[in-house]
Amino acid sequence: YAGAGSASCDLCGTGFVPETNQSSCRACEGGTSASEDGVECLPCPRGRYAGAGSASCDLCSAGMVPDTNQSSCRACEVGTRASEDGSECIGCPRGRYAGAGSA
């Protein structure tokens, strides 16, 4: 990007991409992270999350899954646990139990 009167073009910081007119940078929205070349914000893969301006999409802690827009994590409800890929909360098999936030 380059602002008015700039002598050179600069890279945006980690988690940021150039605005459409390339005059400034903007943070990637929650649920996305900047591409490796810093050109665009890409959606997080299934089971990962990223807050606004994040450098990468990360896994949630054990017993937690990404919220609907993948911008933060939420604990699995009582009677459920996180799936193997960490993308959703799934019910316990018959005869088993799980407290809130169970892995």
NUPA-529356 format. One record per atom (N, C-alpha, C): residue number from 1; atom name; x, y, z. Coordinates in pm, whole numbers. Layout:
N
<rec n="NUM" atom="CA" xx="X" yy="Y" zz="Z"/>
...
This chain:
103
<rec n="1" atom="N" xx="83" yy="-118" zz="0"/>
<rec n="1" atom="CA" xx="0" yy="0" zz="0"/>
<rec n="1" atom="C" xx="87" yy="124" zz="0"/>
<rec n="2" atom="N" xx="28" yy="235" zz="-40"/>
<rec n="2" atom="CA" xx="100" yy="363" zz="-39"/>
<rec n="2" atom="C" xx="1" yy="476" zz="-18"/>
<rec n="3" atom="N" xx="27" yy="557" zz="81"/>
<rec n="3" atom="CA" xx="-58" yy="674" zz="107"/>
<rec n="3" atom="C" xx="-24" yy="786" zz="9"/>
<rec n="4" atom="N" xx="-105" yy="891" zz="10"/>
<rec n="4" atom="CA" xx="-82" yy="1006" zz="-79"/>
<rec n="4" atom="C" xx="58" yy="1063" zz="-55"/>
<rec n="5" atom="N" xx="131" yy="1088" zz="-161"/>
<rec n="5" atom="CA" xx="264" yy="1147" zz="-152"/>
<rec n="5" atom="C" xx="373" yy="1051" zz="-109"/>
<rec n="6" atom="N" xx="343" yy="921" zz="-103"/>
<rec n="6" atom="CA" xx="444" yy="823" zz="-61"/>
<rec n="6" atom="C" xx="549" yy="804" zz="-168"/>
<rec n="7" atom="N" xx="672" yy="784" zz="-125"/>
<rec n="7" atom="CA" xx="782" yy="759" zz="-216"/>
<rec n="7" atom="C" xx="799" yy="610" zz="-244"/>
<rec n="8" atom="N" xx="734" yy="526" zz="-163"/>
<rec n="8" atom="CA" xx="747" yy="381" zz="-182"/>
<rec n="8" atom="C" xx="618" yy="311" zz="-140"/>
<rec n="9" atom="N" xx="606" yy="187" zz="-175"/>
<rec n="9" atom="CA" xx="492" yy="104" zz="-135"/>
<rec n="9" atom="C" xx="537" yy="14" zz="-21"/>
<rec n="10" atom="N" xx="453" yy="2" zz="81"/>
<rec n="10" atom="CA" xx="487" yy="-76" zz="198"/>
<rec n="10" atom="C" xx="396" yy="-198" zz="212"/>
<rec n="11" atom="N" xx="443" yy="-296" zz="285"/>
<rec n="11" atom="CA" xx="363" yy="-413" zz="318"/>
<rec n="11" atom="C" xx="274" yy="-379" zz="437"/>
<rec n="12" atom="N" xx="156" yy="-436" zz="440"/>
<rec n="12" atom="CA" xx="70" yy="-421" zz="557"/>
<rec n="12" atom="C" xx="123" yy="-511" zz="667"/>
<rec n="13" atom="N" xx="92" yy="-481" zz="790"/>
<rec n="13" atom="CA" xx="135" yy="-563" zz="902"/>
<rec n="13" atom="C" xx="64" yy="-698" zz="902"/>
<rec n="14" atom="N" xx="112" yy="-788" zz="985"/>
<rec n="14" atom="CA" xx="55" yy="-921" zz="997"/>
<rec n="14" atom="C" xx="-92" yy="-911" zz="1036"/>
<rec n="15" atom="N" xx="-178" yy="-986" zz="965"/>
<rec n="15" atom="CA" xx="-321" yy="-984" zz="992"/>
<rec n="15" atom="C" xx="-395" yy="-871" zz="924"/>
<rec n="16" atom="N" xx="-324" yy="-793" zz="843"/>
<rec n="16" atom="CA" xx="-384" yy="-680" zz="771"/>
<rec n="16" atom="C" xx="-362" yy="-697" zz="621"/>
<rec n="17" atom="N" xx="-451" yy="-639" zz="541"/>
<rec n="17" atom="CA" xx="-439" yy="-641" zz="395"/>
<rec n="17" atom="C" xx="-467" yy="-500" zz="343"/>
<rec n="18" atom="N" xx="-421" yy="-469" zz="222"/>
<rec n="18" atom="CA" xx="-447" yy="-336" zz="167"/>
<rec n="18" atom="C" xx="-597" yy="-313" zz="141"/>
<rec n="19" atom="N" xx="-640" yy="-189" zz="161"/>
<rec n="19" atom="CA" xx="-776" yy="-150" zz="122"/>
<rec n="19" atom="C" xx="-785" yy="-163" zz="-30"/>
<rec n="20" atom="N" xx="-906" yy="-161" zz="-84"/>
<rec n="20" atom="CA" xx="-926" yy="-177" zz="-228"/>
<rec n="20" atom="C" xx="-844" yy="-77" zz="-309"/>
<rec n="21" atom="N" xx="-836" yy="47" zz="-265"/>
<rec n="21" atom="CA" xx="-760" yy="148" zz="-340"/>
<rec n="21" atom="C" xx="-611" yy="148" zz="-305"/>
<rec n="22" atom="N" xx="-569" yy="57" zz="-221"/>
<rec n="22" atom="CA" xx="-430" yy="37" zz="-179"/>
<rec n="22" atom="C" xx="-366" yy="162" zz="-118"/>
<rec n="23" atom="N" xx="-447" yy="245" zz="-52"/>
<rec n="23" atom="CA" xx="-394" yy="365" zz="11"/>
<rec n="23" atom="C" xx="-369" yy="345" zz="161"/>
<rec n="24" atom="N" xx="-423" yy="237" zz="216"/>
<rec n="24" atom="CA" xx="-404" yy="207" zz="358"/>
<rec n="24" atom="C" xx="-432" yy="59" zz="380"/>
<rec n="25" atom="N" xx="-416" yy="15" zz="503"/>
<rec n="25" atom="CA" xx="-439" yy="-125" zz="537"/>
<rec n="25" atom="C" xx="-561" yy="-139" zz="626"/>
<rec n="26" atom="N" xx="-623" yy="-257" zz="623"/>
<rec n="26" atom="CA" xx="-737" yy="-288" zz="710"/>
<rec n="26" atom="C" xx="-714" yy="-425" zz="772"/>
<rec n="27" atom="N" xx="-765" yy="-442" zz="892"/>
<rec n="27" atom="CA" xx="-754" yy="-571" zz="961"/>
<rec n="27" atom="C" xx="-846" yy="-672" zz="896"/>
<rec n="28" atom="N" xx="-801" yy="-795" zz="887"/>
<rec n="28" atom="CA" xx="-889" yy="-903" zz="842"/>
<rec n="28" atom="C" xx="-998" yy="-920" zz="948"/>
<rec n="29" atom="N" xx="-1120" yy="-948" zz="904"/>
<rec n="29" atom="CA" xx="-1232" yy="-966" zz="995"/>
<rec n="29" atom="C" xx="-1216" yy="-1095" zz="1074"/>
<rec n="30" atom="N" xx="-1289" yy="-1105" zz="1184"/>
<rec n="30" atom="CA" xx="-1289" yy="-1228" zz="1260"/>
<rec n="30" atom="C" xx="-1332" yy="-1344" zz="1171"/>
<rec n="31" atom="N" xx="-1272" yy="-1461" zz="1193"/>
<rec n="31" atom="CA" xx="-1303" yy="-1578" zz="1112"/>
<rec n="31" atom="C" xx="-1220" yy="-1586" zz="986"/>
<rec n="32" atom="N" xx="-1128" yy="-1489" zz="969"/>
<rec n="32" atom="CA" xx="-1039" yy="-1489" zz="852"/>
<rec n="32" atom="C" xx="-898" yy="-1452" zz="897"/>
<rec n="33" atom="N" xx="-802" yy="-1483" zz="810"/>
<rec n="33" atom="CA" xx="-664" yy="-1437" zz="832"/>
<rec n="33" atom="C" xx="-605" yy="-1400" zz="698"/>
<rec n="34" atom="N" xx="-501" yy="-1320" zz="698"/>
<rec n="34" atom="CA" xx="-439" yy="-1275" zz="573"/>
<rec n="34" atom="C" xx="-371" yy="-1391" zz="501"/>
<rec n="35" atom="N" xx="-381" yy="-1390" zz="369"/>
<rec n="35" atom="CA" xx="-313" yy="-1490" zz="287"/>
<rec n="35" atom="C" xx="-162" yy="-1474" zz="306"/>
<rec n="36" atom="N" xx="-85" yy="-1576" zz="268"/>
<rec n="36" atom="CA" xx="61" yy="-1570" zz="285"/>
<rec n="36" atom="C" xx="123" yy="-1451" zz="214"/>
<rec n="37" atom="N" xx="66" yy="-1413" zz="99"/>
<rec n="37" atom="CA" xx="120" yy="-1299" zz="24"/>
<rec n="37" atom="C" xx="63" yy="-1166" zz="72"/>
<rec n="38" atom="N" xx="-29" yy="-1170" zz="170"/>
<rec n="38" atom="CA" xx="-84" yy="-1048" zz="227"/>
<rec n="38" atom="C" xx="-178" yy="-972" zz="136"/>
<rec n="39" atom="N" xx="-233" yy="-1039" zz="36"/>
<rec n="39" atom="CA" xx="-317" yy="-973" zz="-62"/>
<rec n="39" atom="C" xx="-465" yy="-975" zz="-23"/>
<rec n="40" atom="N" xx="-509" yy="-1082" zz="44"/>
<rec n="40" atom="CA" xx="-650" yy="-1097" zz="76"/>
<rec n="40" atom="C" xx="-670" yy="-1167" zz="209"/>
<rec n="41" atom="N" xx="-789" yy="-1153" zz="265"/>
<rec n="41" atom="CA" xx="-826" yy="-1224" zz="386"/>
<rec n="41" atom="C" xx="-897" yy="-1352" zz="345"/>
<rec n="42" atom="N" xx="-854" yy="-1464" zz="399"/>
<rec n="42" atom="CA" xx="-912" yy="-1594" zz="365"/>
<rec n="42" atom="C" xx="-986" yy="-1652" zz="485"/>
<rec n="43" atom="N" xx="-1098" yy="-1723" zz="460"/>
<rec n="43" atom="CA" xx="-1174" yy="-1785" zz="570"/>
<rec n="43" atom="C" xx="-1090" yy="-1889" zz="642"/>
<rec n="44" atom="N" xx="-1112" yy="-1901" zz="771"/>
<rec n="44" atom="CA" xx="-1042" yy="-2004" zz="848"/>
<rec n="44" atom="C" xx="-1093" yy="-2142" zz="807"/>
<rec n="45" atom="N" xx="-1005" yy="-2241" zz="807"/>
<rec n="45" atom="CA" xx="-1049" yy="-2378" zz="779"/>
<rec n="45" atom="C" xx="-1143" yy="-2428" zz="889"/>
<rec n="46" atom="N" xx="-1222" yy="-2527" zz="858"/>
<rec n="46" atom="CA" xx="-1315" yy="-2588" zz="954"/>
<rec n="46" atom="C" xx="-1240" yy="-2625" zz="1082"/>
<rec n="47" atom="N" xx="-1298" yy="-2590" zz="1196"/>
<rec n="47" atom="CA" xx="-1239" yy="-2625" zz="1325"/>
<rec n="47" atom="C" xx="-1138" yy="-2526" zz="1378"/>
<rec n="48" atom="N" xx="-1115" yy="-2416" zz="1307"/>
<rec n="48" atom="CA" xx="-1019" yy="-2314" zz="1351"/>
<rec n="48" atom="C" xx="-1089" yy="-2179" zz="1363"/>
<rec n="49" atom="N" xx="-1029" yy="-2086" zz="1435"/>
<rec n="49" atom="CA" xx="-1087" yy="-1954" zz="1457"/>
<rec n="49" atom="C" xx="-979" yy="-1847" zz="1448"/>
<rec n="50" atom="N" xx="-1022" yy="-1723" zz="1428"/>
<rec n="50" atom="CA" xx="-930" yy="-1609" zz="1429"/>
<rec n="50" atom="C" xx="-1009" yy="-1484" zz="1467"/>
<rec n="51" atom="N" xx="-957" yy="-1409" zz="1561"/>
<rec n="51" atom="CA" xx="-1016" yy="-1279" zz="1594"/>
<rec n="51" atom="C" xx="-977" yy="-1178" zz="1488"/>
<rec n="52" atom="N" xx="-1040" yy="-1063" zz="1487"/>
<rec n="52" atom="CA" xx="-1008" yy="-958" zz="1390"/>
<rec n="52" atom="C" xx="-859" yy="-924" zz="1396"/>
<rec n="53" atom="N" xx="-795" yy="-915" zz="1281"/>
<rec n="53" atom="CA" xx="-654" yy="-880" zz="1273"/>
<rec n="53" atom="C" xx="-558" yy="-990" zz="1313"/>
<rec n="54" atom="N" xx="-608" yy="-1113" zz="1322"/>
<rec n="54" atom="CA" xx="-521" yy="-1225" zz="1362"/>
<rec n="54" atom="C" xx="-424" yy="-1263" zz="1251"/>
<rec n="55" atom="N" xx="-306" yy="-1306" zz="1293"/>
<rec n="55" atom="CA" xx="-203" yy="-1347" zz="1198"/>
<rec n="55" atom="C" xx="-232" yy="-1485" zz="1140"/>
<rec n="56" atom="N" xx="-308" yy="-1567" zz="1211"/>
<rec n="56" atom="CA" xx="-338" yy="-1702" zz="1164"/>
<rec n="56" atom="C" xx="-467" yy="-1752" zz="1226"/>
<rec n="57" atom="N" xx="-517" yy="-1861" zz="1171"/>
<rec n="57" atom="CA" xx="-634" yy="-1929" zz="1226"/>
<rec n="57" atom="C" xx="-584" yy="-2039" zz="1320"/>
<rec n="58" atom="N" xx="-633" yy="-2042" zz="1441"/>
<rec n="58" atom="CA" xx="-583" yy="-2135" zz="1542"/>
<rec n="58" atom="C" xx="-690" yy="-2234" zz="1586"/>
<rec n="59" atom="N" xx="-645" yy="-2343" zz="1648"/>
<rec n="59" atom="CA" xx="-735" yy="-2440" zz="1708"/>
<rec n="59" atom="C" xx="-784" yy="-2385" zz="1842"/>
<rec n="60" atom="N" xx="-905" yy="-2419" zz="1879"/>
<rec n="60" atom="CA" xx="-956" yy="-2382" zz="2011"/>
<rec n="60" atom="C" xx="-893" yy="-2474" zz="2116"/>
<rec n="61" atom="N" xx="-898" yy="-2434" zz="2240"/>
<rec n="61" atom="CA" xx="-850" yy="-2517" zz="2350"/>
<rec n="61" atom="C" xx="-938" yy="-2642" zz="2361"/>
<rec n="62" atom="N" xx="-888" yy="-2744" zz="2428"/>
<rec n="62" atom="CA" xx="-963" yy="-2868" zz="2447"/>
<rec n="62" atom="C" xx="-1100" yy="-2838" zz="2508"/>
<rec n="63" atom="N" xx="-1204" yy="-2902" zz="2455"/>
<rec n="63" atom="CA" xx="-1339" yy="-2885" zz="2506"/>
<rec n="63" atom="C" xx="-1411" yy="-2763" zz="2452"/>
<rec n="64" atom="N" xx="-1346" yy="-2694" zz="2358"/>
<rec n="64" atom="CA" xx="-1407" yy="-2575" zz="2299"/>
<rec n="64" atom="C" xx="-1408" yy="-2589" zz="2147"/>
<rec n="65" atom="N" xx="-1501" yy="-2518" zz="2083"/>
<rec n="65" atom="CA" xx="-1512" yy="-2517" zz="1937"/>
<rec n="65" atom="C" xx="-1532" yy="-2373" zz="1890"/>
<rec n="66" atom="N" xx="-1503" yy="-2346" zz="1761"/>
<rec n="66" atom="CA" xx="-1525" yy="-2210" zz="1710"/>
<rec n="66" atom="C" xx="-1674" yy="-2173" zz="1716"/>
<rec n="67" atom="N" xx="-1701" yy="-2044" zz="1740"/>
<rec n="67" atom="CA" xx="-1839" yy="-1998" zz="1735"/>
<rec n="67" atom="C" xx="-1884" yy="-1996" zz="1589"/>
<rec n="68" atom="N" xx="-2008" yy="-1957" zz="1565"/>
<rec n="68" atom="CA" xx="-2067" yy="-1962" zz="1431"/>
<rec n="68" atom="C" xx="-1985" yy="-1891" zz="1325"/>
<rec n="69" atom="N" xx="-1932" yy="-1773" zz="1356"/>
<rec n="69" atom="CA" xx="-1854" yy="-1699" zz="1255"/>
<rec n="69" atom="C" xx="-1704" yy="-1723" zz="1267"/>
<rec n="70" atom="N" xx="-1664" yy="-1819" zz="1348"/>
<rec n="70" atom="CA" xx="-1524" yy="-1860" zz="1365"/>
<rec n="70" atom="C" xx="-1433" yy="-1746" zz="1411"/>
<rec n="71" atom="N" xx="-1488" yy="-1653" zz="1490"/>
<rec n="71" atom="CA" xx="-1406" yy="-1542" zz="1539"/>
<rec n="71" atom="C" xx="-1361" yy="-1560" zz="1684"/>
<rec n="72" atom="N" xx="-1416" yy="-1658" zz="1754"/>
<rec n="72" atom="CA" xx="-1374" yy="-1690" zz="1890"/>
<rec n="72" atom="C" xx="-1416" yy="-1834" zz="1920"/>
<rec n="73" atom="N" xx="-1387" yy="-1879" zz="2040"/>
<rec n="73" atom="CA" xx="-1422" yy="-2016" zz="2080"/>
<rec n="73" atom="C" xx="-1531" yy="-2015" zz="2186"/>
<rec n="74" atom="N" xx="-1606" yy="-2122" zz="2192"/>
<rec n="74" atom="CA" xx="-1710" yy="-2139" zz="2294"/>
<rec n="74" atom="C" xx="-1697" yy="-2279" zz="2352"/>
<rec n="75" atom="N" xx="-1735" yy="-2292" zz="2478"/>
<rec n="75" atom="CA" xx="-1729" yy="-2422" zz="2545"/>
<rec n="75" atom="C" xx="-1842" yy="-2512" zz="2497"/>
<rec n="76" atom="N" xx="-1815" yy="-2640" zz="2486"/>
<rec n="76" atom="CA" xx="-1920" yy="-2736" zz="2455"/>
<rec n="76" atom="C" xx="-2014" yy="-2745" zz="2574"/>
<rec n="77" atom="N" xx="-2143" yy="-2762" zz="2548"/>
<rec n="77" atom="CA" xx="-2243" yy="-2769" zz="2653"/>
<rec n="77" atom="C" xx="-2236" yy="-2902" zz="2726"/>
<rec n="78" atom="N" xx="-2298" yy="-2904" zz="2842"/>
<rec n="78" atom="CA" xx="-2307" yy="-3027" zz="2921"/>
<rec n="78" atom="C" xx="-2369" yy="-3137" zz="2835"/>
<rec n="79" atom="N" xx="-2312" yy="-3257" zz="2841"/>
<rec n="79" atom="CA" xx="-2362" yy="-3371" zz="2764"/>
<rec n="79" atom="C" xx="-2304" yy="-3381" zz="2625"/>
<rec n="80" atom="N" xx="-2211" yy="-3288" zz="2592"/>
<rec n="80" atom="CA" xx="-2144" yy="-3292" zz="2462"/>
<rec n="80" atom="C" xx="-1994" yy="-3277" zz="2481"/>
<rec n="81" atom="N" xx="-1921" yy="-3310" zz="2377"/>
<rec n="81" atom="CA" xx="-1776" yy="-3293" zz="2376"/>
<rec n="81" atom="C" xx="-1733" yy="-3246" zz="2238"/>
<rec n="82" atom="N" xx="-1612" yy="-3194" zz="2228"/>
<rec n="82" atom="CA" xx="-1561" yy="-3148" zz="2099"/>
<rec n="82" atom="C" xx="-1533" yy="-3269" zz="2009"/>
<rec n="83" atom="N" xx="-1565" yy="-3256" zz="1880"/>
<rec n="83" atom="CA" xx="-1536" yy="-3362" zz="1783"/>
<rec n="83" atom="C" xx="-1384" yy="-3375" zz="1766"/>
<rec n="84" atom="N" xx="-1341" yy="-3482" zz="1700"/>
<rec n="84" atom="CA" xx="-1198" yy="-3507" zz="1680"/>
<rec n="84" atom="C" xx="-1128" yy="-3390" zz="1611"/>
<rec n="85" atom="N" xx="-1194" yy="-3329" zz="1511"/>
<rec n="85" atom="CA" xx="-1131" yy="-3218" zz="1439"/>
<rec n="85" atom="C" xx="-1157" yy="-3082" zz="1505"/>
<rec n="86" atom="N" xx="-1228" yy="-3083" zz="1619"/>
<rec n="86" atom="CA" xx="-1252" yy="-2960" zz="1694"/>
<rec n="86" atom="C" xx="-1348" yy="-2864" zz="1628"/>
<rec n="87" atom="N" xx="-1427" yy="-2912" zz="1532"/>
<rec n="87" atom="CA" xx="-1515" yy="-2822" zz="1457"/>
<rec n="87" atom="C" xx="-1655" yy="-2809" zz="1516"/>
<rec n="88" atom="N" xx="-1696" yy="-2905" zz="1599"/>
<rec n="88" atom="CA" xx="-1832" yy="-2902" zz="1653"/>
<rec n="88" atom="C" xx="-1840" yy="-2980" zz="1784"/>
<rec n="89" atom="N" xx="-1945" yy="-2952" zz="1860"/>
<rec n="89" atom="CA" xx="-1972" yy="-3028" zz="1981"/>
<rec n="89" atom="C" xx="-2064" yy="-3144" zz="1942"/>
<rec n="90" atom="N" xx="-2030" yy="-3262" zz="1990"/>
<rec n="90" atom="CA" xx="-2111" yy="-3380" zz="1958"/>
<rec n="90" atom="C" xx="-2159" yy="-3445" zz="2086"/>
<rec n="91" atom="N" xx="-2274" yy="-3510" zz="2080"/>
<rec n="91" atom="CA" xx="-2332" yy="-3575" zz="2197"/>
<rec n="91" atom="C" xx="-2249" yy="-3692" zz="2246"/>
<rec n="92" atom="N" xx="-2259" yy="-3719" zz="2373"/>
<rec n="92" atom="CA" xx="-2189" yy="-3833" zz="2432"/>
<rec n="92" atom="C" xx="-2260" yy="-3962" zz="2392"/>
<rec n="93" atom="N" xx="-2183" yy="-4070" zz="2377"/>
<rec n="93" atom="CA" xx="-2246" yy="-4199" zz="2351"/>
<rec n="93" atom="C" xx="-2332" yy="-4240" zz="2471"/>
<rec n="94" atom="N" xx="-2428" yy="-4322" zz="2446"/>
<rec n="94" atom="CA" xx="-2516" yy="-4371" zz="2552"/>
<rec n="94" atom="C" xx="-2432" yy="-4432" zz="2665"/>
<rec n="95" atom="N" xx="-2465" yy="-4397" zz="2787"/>
<rec n="95" atom="CA" xx="-2394" yy="-4450" zz="2904"/>
<rec n="95" atom="C" xx="-2272" yy="-4368" zz="2944"/>
<rec n="96" atom="N" xx="-2247" yy="-4257" zz="2875"/>
<rec n="96" atom="CA" xx="-2132" yy="-4171" zz="2908"/>
<rec n="96" atom="C" xx="-2182" yy="-4030" zz="2933"/>
<rec n="97" atom="N" xx="-2099" yy="-3948" zz="2997"/>
<rec n="97" atom="CA" xx="-2137" yy="-3811" zz="3026"/>
<rec n="97" atom="C" xx="-2020" yy="-3717" zz="3002"/>
<rec n="98" atom="N" xx="-2049" yy="-3587" zz="2996"/>
<rec n="98" atom="CA" xx="-1946" yy="-3485" zz="2984"/>
<rec n="98" atom="C" xx="-1995" yy="-3357" zz="3051"/>
<rec n="99" atom="N" xx="-1910" yy="-3299" zz="3134"/>
<rec n="99" atom="CA" xx="-1942" yy="-3169" zz="3193"/>
<rec n="99" atom="C" xx="-1917" yy="-3060" zz="3091"/>
<rec n="100" atom="N" xx="-1951" yy="-2937" zz="3123"/>
<rec n="100" atom="CA" xx="-1932" yy="-2823" zz="3033"/>
<rec n="100" atom="C" xx="-1784" yy="-2812" zz="2995"/>
<rec n="101" atom="N" xx="-1757" yy="-2788" zz="2866"/>
<rec n="101" atom="CA" xx="-1620" yy="-2769" zz="2819"/>
<rec n="101" atom="C" xx="-1539" yy="-2895" zz="2814"/>
<rec n="102" atom="N" xx="-1602" yy="-3010" zz="2800"/>
<rec n="102" atom="CA" xx="-1529" yy="-3137" zz="2796"/>
<rec n="102" atom="C" xx="-1458" yy="-3158" zz="2662"/>
<rec n="103" atom="N" xx="-1340" yy="-3214" zz="2673"/>
<rec n="103" atom="CA" xx="-1264" yy="-3248" zz="2553"/>
<rec n="103" atom="C" xx="-1306" yy="-3386" zz="2512"/>
